[in-house]
Amino acid sequence: MAGLTFTVELDDEALVRRLDELVDRMERPVGFYKGVGEYLTEVAIPRNFAQETSPDGTPWASLRPMTVARREAKGQTPIRILRASGKIAGEINYETADDHVLVGSPAPQAAVMQLGAAQGAFGQSSRGGPIPWGDIPARPFLGLSPEDEIEIIHIAELWLEAE
């Protein structure tokens, strides 16, 4: 998977122990990881885009007037954050293995939107202007909310019942 992926480490020790215990009991955990990938790409991350918040519920920075004007000039929607073209949200996918799931977006701008970037962080354009032309605030869309962590435990329990 090219592009942006993320690694999550659970902070809640009880959840970590419970998840480790459940995964250790699985014969083939790839099905569990597939369930996690489906949940994140079909429920959790789309929720972040719909609510325009990071996984922890923090609202994304609003669009600057210059961004709204540029979008309008291109015929794009001027009000939806991170969805001018739909490329980032539309290309989020996952890959599974026996011991993990990778979730991310191959869209080139995904990392900048997730992490933010300072004006000029990527050098100069062929016209001599900074890339990006202004500071881009981080608007995290990848990650886990506390509710997502609980849902992942639930997915593990369901997988064990079906296995």
C-alpha positions as CSV (number, residue, x, y, z in Angstrom):
1,M,0.0,0.0,0.0
2,A,1.5,3.3,-1.1
3,G,0.7,6.5,0.6
4,L,-0.2,7.1,4.2
5,T,-0.8,4.3,6.7
6,F,-1.0,4.6,10.5
7,T,0.0,2.5,13.5
8,V,-2.1,2.6,16.6
9,E,-1.0,1.7,20.1
10,L,-3.8,1.4,22.6
11,D,-3.1,3.4,25.8
12,D,-5.6,1.6,28.0
13,E,-3.7,-1.3,29.6
14,A,-6.8,-3.3,30.3
15,L,-7.9,-3.1,26.6
16,V,-4.4,-4.1,25.5
17,R,-4.4,-7.1,27.7
18,R,-7.9,-8.1,26.6
19,L,-7.1,-7.7,22.9
20,D,-3.8,-9.6,23.3
21,E,-5.7,-12.4,25.1
22,L,-8.3,-12.6,22.4
23,V,-5.8,-12.5,19.5
24,D,-3.6,-15.2,21.2
25,R,-6.7,-17.5,21.2
26,M,-7.3,-17.1,17.4
27,E,-6.1,-19.8,15.1
28,R,-6.1,-17.5,12.0
29,P,-6.4,-13.9,13.1
30,V,-6.3,-12.6,9.6
31,G,-10.1,-12.7,9.6
32,F,-10.2,-10.6,12.7
33,Y,-7.8,-8.1,11.1
34,K,-10.0,-8.1,8.0
35,G,-13.0,-7.2,10.2
36,V,-11.0,-4.4,11.8
37,G,-10.1,-3.1,8.3
38,E,-13.7,-3.2,7.2
39,Y,-14.9,-1.4,10.3
40,L,-12.3,1.4,10.0
41,T,-12.8,2.0,6.3
42,E,-16.6,1.6,6.3
43,V,-17.6,3.1,9.6
44,A,-14.9,4.9,11.7
45,I,-13.1,6.9,9.1
46,P,-16.2,7.8,7.1
47,R,-17.6,9.1,10.4
48,N,-14.6,11.3,10.8
49,F,-15.1,12.8,7.3
50,A,-18.9,13.2,7.9
51,Q,-18.4,15.0,11.2
52,E,-15.2,16.8,10.0
53,T,-13.4,15.8,13.2
54,S,-10.3,13.9,14.2
55,P,-10.9,10.4,15.8
56,D,-10.8,12.0,19.2
57,G,-13.7,14.3,18.3
58,T,-11.6,17.5,17.8
59,P,-13.1,19.6,15.0
60,W,-10.9,20.1,11.9
61,A,-9.6,23.6,11.3
62,S,-12.1,25.4,9.0
63,L,-11.2,26.3,5.5
64,R,-9.5,29.6,4.9
65,P,-11.2,32.2,2.7
66,M,-8.5,31.8,0.1
67,T,-9.1,28.0,-0.1
68,V,-12.9,28.5,-0.5
69,A,-12.3,31.0,-3.3
70,R,-9.9,28.7,-5.1
71,R,-12.4,25.8,-4.8
72,E,-15.2,27.9,-6.2
73,A,-13.0,29.0,-9.1
74,K,-12.4,25.3,-9.9
75,G,-16.1,24.4,-9.6
76,Q,-15.4,22.3,-6.5
77,T,-17.5,22.3,-3.3
78,P,-16.2,25.2,-1.2
79,I,-17.5,24.1,2.2
80,R,-16.7,20.4,2.8
81,I,-13.3,20.0,4.4
82,L,-10.9,17.4,2.8
83,R,-13.4,16.6,0.2
84,A,-12.9,19.0,-2.7
85,S,-12.3,16.1,-5.1
86,G,-13.2,13.2,-2.9
87,K,-9.9,11.5,-3.6
88,I,-8.6,11.2,0.0
89,A,-11.8,9.8,1.5
90,G,-12.7,7.8,-1.6
91,E,-9.4,5.9,-1.7
92,I,-9.0,4.8,1.9
93,N,-8.4,1.1,1.9
94,Y,-6.9,-1.7,4.0
95,E,-4.6,-4.7,3.6
96,T,-4.5,-7.6,6.1
97,A,-1.9,-10.2,7.1
98,D,-1.9,-12.8,9.8
99,D,-0.6,-10.4,12.4
100,H,-1.8,-6.9,11.4
101,V,-4.0,-4.7,9.3
102,L,-2.8,-1.6,7.4
103,V,-5.3,1.2,6.8
104,G,-4.5,4.3,4.8
105,S,-4.9,6.3,1.6
106,P,-2.7,6.3,-1.4
107,A,-3.7,9.9,-2.2
108,P,-0.5,11.9,-2.4
109,Q,-1.9,14.7,-0.3
110,A,-3.3,12.4,2.5
111,A,-0.2,12.6,4.7
112,V,-0.2,16.4,4.5
113,M,-3.9,16.6,5.5
114,Q,-3.4,14.0,8.3
115,L,-0.2,15.6,9.7
116,G,-0.3,19.2,8.4
117,A,2.6,21.1,6.8
118,A,4.3,24.4,7.2
119,Q,4.5,26.9,4.3
120,G,7.5,26.0,2.2
121,A,8.0,22.6,3.8
122,F,8.4,20.9,0.4
123,G,10.6,23.6,-1.2
124,Q,9.9,25.9,-4.1
125,S,7.7,25.6,-7.1
126,S,9.0,26.0,-10.6
127,R,7.7,29.6,-10.4
128,G,9.6,30.2,-7.2
129,G,6.7,30.2,-4.7
130,P,6.7,28.0,-1.6
131,I,5.2,24.6,-1.5
132,P,2.7,24.6,0.1
133,W,1.9,28.2,-0.4
134,G,0.6,28.6,3.1
135,D,0.6,26.6,6.4
136,I,-1.8,23.6,6.2
137,P,-3.2,22.6,9.6
138,A,-3.4,19.0,10.5
139,R,-6.8,17.5,10.0
140,P,-6.4,13.9,11.3
141,F,-8.9,11.4,9.8
142,L,-7.0,8.2,10.6
143,G,-6.8,6.9,14.1
144,L,-9.1,5.4,16.8
145,S,-11.6,6.9,19.0
146,P,-12.3,5.3,22.4
147,E,-15.5,3.9,20.9
148,D,-13.4,2.4,18.0
149,E,-11.2,0.7,20.5
150,I,-14.2,-0.9,22.2
151,E,-15.6,-1.9,18.8
152,I,-12.3,-3.6,17.9
153,I,-12.5,-5.7,21.1
154,H,-16.1,-6.6,20.1
155,I,-14.9,-7.6,16.6
156,A,-12.3,-9.9,18.2
157,E,-14.9,-11.5,20.4
158,L,-17.2,-12.1,17.4
159,W,-14.4,-13.5,15.4
160,L,-13.5,-16.0,18.2
161,E,-17.1,-17.1,18.4
162,A,-17.2,-17.7,14.6
163,E,-13.8,-19.3,14.3
